[in-house]
Amino acid sequence: MNDRDVETLKRNDNCLVRITTCDGEVMIARVRFVSESNQDLIYDLVSTTKESQYEKLDEQPAYLIRFNDIESVEPVGLSGSQVESEGKVQ
């Protein structure tokens, strides 16, 4: 992850982003909090290519990922209401 990715996360607070991790997972996440001092991101998971890594719960918790585990970040063009009406983003 580079400085441009950090800026993308900060500009997309409470918005959807596509995150590719260093282990190859691709997820759509809603940005909740970006901490440059702790070098991590708190996010709500919308969809992922590795669903088996996540416990199925009625209410999904927020997750934390460290910057050094993120390979790249890009904004997603869907708003939250579009995701809710269309179901999970793939």
KETITOR-228059 format. One record per atom (N, C-alpha, C, O): residue number from 1; chain; residue in one letter; y, x, z; atom name. Coordinates in pm, 1 decimal. Atoms other than C-alpha are relative to their C-alpha. Layout:
NUM	A	A	Y	X	Z	CA
...
//
This chain:
1	A	M	-117.0	84.9	0.0	N
1	A	M	0.0	0.0	0.0	CA
1	A	M	123.1	89.4	0.0	C
1	A	M	127.0	192.1	67.7	O
2	A	N	-121.0	-80.9	8.9	N
2	A	N	344.5	129.8	-85.6	CA
2	A	N	120.3	-77.7	54.6	C
2	A	N	106.5	-191.5	99.5	O
3	A	D	-121.7	63.0	-52.0	N
3	A	D	703.5	51.5	16.5	CA
3	A	D	34.2	-129.0	-74.4	C
3	A	D	85.9	-223.6	-14.9	O
4	A	R	-26.0	121.6	78.3	N
4	A	R	735.1	-202.6	-265.2	CA
4	A	R	-84.9	-116.0	51.2	C
4	A	R	-37.4	-229.4	56.6	O
5	A	D	87.7	103.7	-54.6	N
5	A	D	436.1	-394.8	-121.5	CA
5	A	D	53.3	-52.0	133.7	C
5	A	D	47.9	-172.1	159.9	O
6	A	V	-58.4	41.8	-128.5	N
6	A	V	598.6	-399.8	224.4	CA
6	A	V	119.3	-91.6	-25.9	C
6	A	V	133.8	-194.3	40.4	O
7	A	E	-115.6	83.2	34.5	N
7	A	E	917.9	-539.2	69.6	CA
7	A	E	-45.3	-135.0	-55.1	C
7	A	E	15.6	-237.6	-24.8	O
8	A	T	54.4	125.9	51.7	N
8	A	T	712.5	-801.1	-117.4	CA
8	A	T	-44.1	-89.8	114.6	C
8	A	T	-15.7	-209.6	113.8	O
9	A	L	42.7	78.3	-115.8	N
9	A	L	556.8	-913.0	211.4	CA
9	A	L	120.1	-55.9	75.1	C
9	A	L	121.5	-173.7	110.9	O
10	A	K	-117.8	43.3	-74.8	N
10	A	K	894.8	-929.4	385.1	CA
10	A	K	77.1	-108.9	-75.2	C
10	A	K	128.6	-201.4	-12.4	O
11	A	R	-70.7	100.8	80.3	N
11	A	R	1051.5	-1130.2	97.6	CA
11	A	R	-76.6	-131.5	-7.9	C
11	A	R	-18.3	-235.6	-37.9	O
12	A	N	84.8	118.7	13.7	N
12	A	N	761.6	-1376.2	102.3	CA
12	A	N	-46.4	-55.3	133.8	C
12	A	N	-158.1	-105.8	145.1	O
13	A	D	31.2	56.6	-131.6	N
13	A	D	769.4	-1478.7	468.9	CA
13	A	D	-27.7	-149.7	-14.7	C
13	A	D	50.5	-222.3	-76.2	O
14	A	N	44.5	138.8	4.4	N
14	A	N	586.6	-1812.1	506.0	CA
14	A	N	-33.8	-46.5	-142.3	C
14	A	N	-36.8	-166.6	-169.5	O
15	A	C	39.7	30.2	137.9	N
15	A	C	488.0	-1794.6	136.5	CA
15	A	C	-137.0	60.6	-28.2	C
15	A	C	-190.8	136.5	52.4	O
16	A	L	131.5	-49.5	38.0	N
16	A	L	164.8	-1719.0	-44.2	CA
16	A	L	10.0	131.1	-76.2	C
16	A	L	98.2	150.3	-159.9	O
17	A	V	12.2	-127.4	71.2	N
17	A	V	69.8	-1370.8	-160.3	CA
17	A	V	-147.4	25.3	-28.8	C
17	A	V	-235.4	-25.4	40.6	O
18	A	R	135.5	-45.6	30.4	N
18	A	R	-238.2	-1220.3	-323.5	CA
18	A	R	-11.1	142.1	53.7	C
18	A	R	66.0	229.9	15.2	O
19	A	I	21.4	-130.7	-60.8	N
19	A	I	-366.3	-925.8	-120.8	CA
19	A	I	-133.8	53.9	-47.5	C
19	A	I	-235.8	-14.4	-38.5	O
20	A	T	123.4	-70.6	32.5	N
20	A	T	-622.6	-680.3	-250.7	CA
20	A	T	-17.1	108.1	104.6	C
20	A	T	72.6	189.6	126.3	O
21	A	T	24.9	-97.6	-105.4	N
21	A	T	-781.6	-473.9	24.8	CA
21	A	T	-71.4	122.2	-56.4	C
21	A	T	-122.9	119.9	-168.2	O
22	A	C	62.8	-125.3	43.1	N
22	A	C	-917.9	-120.9	4.1	CA
22	A	C	-150.8	-14.0	-20.7	C
22	A	C	-210.6	65.3	-93.4	O
23	A	D	144.5	19.4	18.4	N
23	A	D	-1275.7	-255.3	28.7	CA
23	A	D	-31.6	-99.2	-112.0	C
23	A	D	-147.1	-137.7	-129.9	O
24	A	G	23.2	84.6	116.7	N
24	A	G	-1226.5	-481.3	-276.5	CA
24	A	G	18.0	-148.3	20.9	C
24	A	G	9.7	-224.3	-75.5	O
25	A	E	-23.8	141.8	-24.4	N
25	A	E	-1160.4	-815.7	-109.5	CA
25	A	E	132.9	-40.6	-63.1	C
25	A	E	231.2	33.4	-57.0	O
26	A	V	-124.1	57.2	52.2	N
26	A	V	-902.1	-1031.8	-285.3	CA
26	A	V	20.5	-131.2	73.3	C
26	A	V	-66.9	-217.9	72.7	O
27	A	M	-26.7	121.6	-76.4	N
27	A	M	-739.0	-1298.9	-72.5	CA
27	A	M	136.0	-56.6	-36.2	C
27	A	M	227.5	14.7	-77.3	O
28	A	I	-128.4	68.4	4.8	N
28	A	I	-465.0	-1555.3	-96.4	CA
28	A	I	34.1	-29.1	145.3	C
28	A	I	-44.9	-88.8	218.4	O
29	A	A	-38.5	12.8	-140.5	N
29	A	A	-273.1	-1554.0	230.1	CA
29	A	A	143.5	-48.5	11.2	C
29	A	A	227.2	-20.0	-74.5	O
30	A	R	-136.7	39.3	-31.9	N
30	A	R	34.0	-1715.4	380.1	CA
30	A	R	53.3	100.8	101.4	C
30	A	R	-3.8	117.1	209.3	O
31	A	V	-59.8	-102.1	-86.0	N
31	A	V	255.6	-1445.5	533.0	CA
31	A	V	60.7	-67.7	122.6	C
31	A	V	139.8	-161.2	109.9	O
32	A	R	-54.6	52.8	-125.0	N
32	A	R	333.4	-1518.2	899.3	CA
32	A	R	92.9	99.6	68.0	C
32	A	R	199.2	60.9	116.6	O
33	A	F	-84.0	-99.6	-67.0	N
33	A	F	472.6	-1191.7	1038.6	CA
33	A	F	-33.2	139.1	-53.5	C
33	A	F	-149.7	178.2	-60.3	O
34	A	V	15.0	-137.0	49.1	N
34	A	V	527.6	-842.6	898.4	CA
34	A	V	60.6	93.1	103.7	C
34	A	V	178.4	80.4	137.2	O
35	A	S	-49.6	-96.2	-99.1	N
35	A	S	558.8	-560.1	1152.0	CA
35	A	S	-3.8	140.3	-59.7	C
35	A	S	-110.1	201.1	-72.6	O
36	A	E	-6.5	-136.8	50.1	N
36	A	E	678.9	-233.2	1006.4	CA
36	A	E	-27.3	99.8	112.1	C
36	A	E	-86.2	205.2	88.0	O
37	A	S	21.4	-93.4	-111.2	N
37	A	S	672.2	-71.9	1351.6	CA
37	A	S	-147.9	14.6	34.1	C
37	A	S	-193.2	124.2	67.1	O
38	A	N	144.6	-5.8	-27.2	N
38	A	N	303.7	-161.3	1405.2	CA
38	A	N	-82.0	21.0	-126.8	C
38	A	N	-203.3	40.9	-120.8	O
39	A	Q	66.9	-18.3	128.5	N
39	A	Q	222.6	-126.7	1034.5	CA
39	A	Q	-112.2	-102.1	-21.1	C
39	A	Q	-224.0	-66.9	-58.7	O
40	A	D	100.3	103.4	21.0	N
40	A	D	43.3	-462.3	1018.0	CA
40	A	D	64.1	-131.1	-43.1	C
40	A	D	186.0	-147.9	-39.7	O
41	A	L	-38.8	130.1	50.9	N
41	A	L	59.3	-815.8	883.2	CA
41	A	L	-83.7	-106.2	69.5	C
41	A	L	-205.3	-91.7	82.4	O
42	A	I	70.8	116.8	-51.4	N
42	A	I	-29.8	-1145.9	1048.9	CA
42	A	I	9.2	-106.4	-109.3	C
42	A	I	117.0	-131.8	-163.0	O
43	A	Y	4.1	93.7	112.4	N
43	A	Y	-138.1	-1407.8	794.8	CA
43	A	Y	-98.1	-113.0	27.4	C
43	A	Y	-188.6	-100.7	110.1	O
44	A	D	95.7	110.1	3.9	N
44	A	D	-311.9	-1741.4	747.1	CA
44	A	D	-79.8	16.5	-128.7	C
44	A	D	-22.3	33.7	-236.2	O
45	A	L	86.6	-15.6	116.3	N
45	A	L	-608.8	-1714.5	513.0	CA
45	A	L	-11.5	-132.4	-75.1	C
45	A	L	-45.9	-235.2	-16.7	O
46	A	V	13.7	119.0	84.6	N
46	A	V	-604.9	-1962.4	223.4	CA
46	A	V	-131.6	6.7	-76.8	C
46	A	V	-206.9	-90.7	-78.8	O
47	A	S	128.6	-19.4	67.5	N
47	A	S	-893.6	-1822.4	15.9	CA
47	A	S	-29.9	149.2	-6.4	C
47	A	S	58.9	233.1	9.2	O
48	A	T	43.8	-139.0	3.7	N
48	A	T	-1095.2	-1503.2	-17.8	CA
48	A	T	-124.0	14.5	-86.9	C
48	A	T	-198.1	-81.4	-108.2	O
49	A	T	122.0	-28.4	75.4	N
49	A	T	-1362.5	-1340.3	-229.3	CA
49	A	T	-115.3	36.5	93.1	C
49	A	T	-228.9	51.5	48.0	O
50	A	K	104.2	-36.6	-97.4	N
50	A	K	-1553.9	-1253.0	90.3	CA
50	A	K	-3.8	-100.7	114.3	C
50	A	K	18.9	-65.7	230.1	O
51	A	E	0.4	107.0	-99.7	N
51	A	E	-1587.2	-1586.6	270.2	CA
51	A	E	-99.0	24.1	113.4	C
51	A	E	-76.1	-21.5	225.4	O
52	A	S	101.8	-21.7	-102.7	N
52	A	S	-1897.4	-1470.1	459.4	CA
52	A	S	50.4	84.6	117.2	C
52	A	S	-11.0	85.0	223.9	O
53	A	Q	-56.0	-82.6	-108.5	N
53	A	Q	-1680.1	-1231.5	666.1	CA
53	A	Q	76.2	-83.1	103.3	C
53	A	Q	109.6	-32.8	210.5	O
54	A	Y	-84.9	82.2	-85.1	N
54	A	Y	-1491.4	-1523.0	823.3	CA
54	A	Y	-79.2	-115.8	58.4	C
54	A	Y	-154.5	-183.2	-11.9	O
55	A	E	66.1	109.2	-69.3	N
55	A	E	-1618.9	-1769.9	1079.9	CA
55	A	E	62.6	-132.7	-43.8	C
55	A	E	184.4	-142.5	-58.9	O
56	A	K	-48.5	132.1	38.7	N
56	A	K	-1590.9	-2135.4	977.4	CA
56	A	K	40.8	-76.2	125.5	C
56	A	K	-41.5	-98.5	214.3	O
57	A	L	-52.7	75.2	-113.9	N
57	A	L	-1371.2	-2326.6	1224.2	CA
57	A	L	74.8	-122.4	-51.2	C
57	A	L	120.0	-124.6	-165.7	O
58	A	D	-77.8	117.6	39.6	N
58	A	D	-1205.4	-2668.9	1218.9	CA
58	A	D	145.2	37.3	-26.0	C
58	A	D	205.6	-8.1	-123.2	O
59	A	E	-135.9	-51.1	18.1	N
59	A	E	-869.4	-2497.8	1261.9	CA
59	A	E	-9.5	149.2	-23.6	C
59	A	E	-69.4	221.8	55.8	O
60	A	Q	7.9	-142.3	31.6	N
60	A	Q	-828.1	-2160.9	1098.2	CA
60	A	Q	102.3	78.8	80.9	C
60	A	Q	219.2	40.9	87.8	O
61	A	P	-92.5	-84.3	-75.7	N
61	A	P	-676.9	-1889.6	1315.1	CA
61	A	P	82.7	87.9	-94.4	C
61	A	P	52.1	100.2	-213.0	O
62	A	A	-73.5	-102.0	74.1	N
62	A	A	-417.1	-1640.0	1201.1	CA
62	A	A	-79.4	129.7	10.7	C
62	A	A	-151.0	151.3	108.4	O
63	A	Y	70.4	-127.7	3.6	N
63	A	Y	-554.2	-1297.2	1108.7	CA
63	A	Y	100.8	114.5	-5.1	C
63	A	Y	216.9	95.5	-41.3	O
64	A	L	-82.1	-120.4	4.4	N
64	A	L	-417.5	-944.9	1135.5	CA
64	A	L	-68.2	103.0	-88.9	C
64	A	L	-189.4	123.3	-81.2	O
65	A	I	51.8	-108.5	82.9	N
65	A	I	-458.0	-668.7	879.2	CA
65	A	I	99.3	115.4	5.9	C
65	A	I	220.6	94.4	2.8	O
66	A	R	-85.0	-119.8	-4.6	N
66	A	R	-325.2	-313.8	898.2	CA
66	A	R	41.9	38.3	-141.7	C
66	A	R	-33.3	18.8	-237.2	O
67	A	F	-50.9	-39.9	130.8	N
67	A	F	-112.2	-181.4	613.5	CA
67	A	F	-95.3	96.0	-71.4	C
67	A	F	-112.5	87.7	-193.0	O
68	A	N	86.9	-99.4	65.5	N
68	A	N	-356.6	105.6	552.8	CA
68	A	N	-129.3	-61.2	-53.4	C
68	A	N	-204.8	7.4	-122.3	O
69	A	D	116.5	69.3	55.3	N
69	A	D	-630.4	-153.3	474.2	CA
69	A	D	35.4	-79.9	-126.0	C
69	A	D	-52.5	-138.1	-189.5	O
70	A	I	-46.9	76.2	114.9	N
70	A	I	-419.0	-311.9	197.4	CA
70	A	I	22.0	94.0	-117.9	C
70	A	I	91.4	194.9	-106.2	O
71	A	E	-19.0	-78.8	121.5	N
71	A	E	-437.2	-173.1	-154.4	CA
71	A	E	124.4	-46.0	-76.8	C
71	A	E	204.3	36.3	-121.4	O
72	A	S	-116.3	51.4	71.7	N
72	A	S	-180.6	-404.7	-318.4	CA
72	A	S	32.8	-142.3	43.1	C
72	A	S	-49.5	-213.1	101.1	O
73	A	V	-50.7	133.2	-34.0	N
73	A	V	27.8	-719.7	-272.1	CA
73	A	V	78.6	-52.3	-119.0	C
73	A	V	153.6	21.9	-182.4	O
74	A	E	-83.8	62.1	102.1	N
74	A	E	172.8	-961.9	-523.0	CA
74	A	E	26.5	-145.0	38.7	C
74	A	E	-60.9	-210.9	94.9	O
75	A	P	-30.5	139.7	-33.1	N
75	A	P	348.2	-1296.4	-480.4	CA
75	A	P	-83.1	-95.2	-85.1	C
75	A	P	-122.2	-62.3	-197.1	O
76	A	V	73.0	104.9	70.7	N
76	A	V	165.8	-1614.9	-581.3	CA
76	A	V	99.9	-110.8	-29.2	C
76	A	V	181.2	-145.1	56.6	O
77	A	G	-98.4	97.7	43.4	N
77	A	G	358.8	-1879.0	-772.4	CA
77	A	G	-15.8	-140.0	54.5	C
77	A	G	66.7	-225.8	22.9	O
78	A	L	20.9	135.5	-52.1	N
78	A	L	220.8	-2182.5	-585.6	CA
78	A	L	70.8	-18.0	132.5	C
78	A	L	72.5	73.4	215.1	O
79	A	S	-58.1	31.8	-130.0	N
79	A	S	407.9	-2348.7	-301.8	CA
79	A	S	-109.6	-54.7	90.5	C
79	A	S	-218.7	-87.5	44.1	O
80	A	G	97.1	52.2	-95.9	N
80	A	G	230.3	-2465.1	11.9	CA
80	A	G	-44.9	-139.7	-32.5	C
80	A	G	-163.2	-169.7	-16.8	O
81	A	S	37.5	136.0	30.6	N
81	A	S	238.3	-2830.4	-96.8	CA
81	A	S	-93.0	-5.4	-121.3	C
81	A	S	-180.2	-92.1	-127.5	O
82	A	Q	90.3	-4.2	114.9	N
82	A	Q	71.9	-2740.9	-429.6	CA
82	A	Q	-139.2	42.7	43.4	C
82	A	Q	-238.4	-10.6	-6.1	O
83	A	V	131.1	-44.2	-48.2	N
83	A	V	-207.0	-2558.5	-246.1	CA
83	A	V	-70.2	-113.5	71.3	C
83	A	V	-189.2	-136.1	49.5	O
84	A	E	61.1	110.1	-73.8	N
84	A	E	-265.5	-2855.0	-14.9	CA
84	A	E	-47.8	-110.0	-93.3	C
84	A	E	-154.0	-167.8	-70.5	O
85	A	S	39.3	107.7	89.9	N
85	A	S	-275.8	-3103.1	-303.7	CA
85	A	S	-110.6	41.3	-96.5	C
85	A	S	-186.9	-43.5	-142.6	O
86	A	E	100.4	-48.4	95.8	N
86	A	E	-496.5	-2884.9	-526.9	CA
86	A	E	-123.7	54.6	67.1	C
86	A	E	-221.2	86.0	-1.2	O
87	A	G	113.5	-59.7	-69.1	N
87	A	G	-733.3	-2758.2	-259.6	CA
87	A	G	16.5	150.1	8.0	C
87	A	G	126.8	202.2	-8.6	O
88	A	K	-6.1	-144.7	-15.7	N
88	A	K	-819.5	-2394.1	-210.7	CA
88	A	K	35.5	67.5	-130.4	C
88	A	K	-8.6	26.9	-237.9	O
89	A	V	-36.4	-80.6	116.1	N
89	A	V	-666.7	-2141.7	-445.5	CA
89	A	V	-112.5	99.5	-24.3	C
89	A	V	-160.5	163.5	69.3	O
90	A	Q	105.3	-96.3	32.7	N
90	A	Q	-926.2	-1932.7	-626.3	CA
90	A	Q	59.6	117.7	-71.8	C
90	A	Q	-12.4	210.6	-108.4	O
//
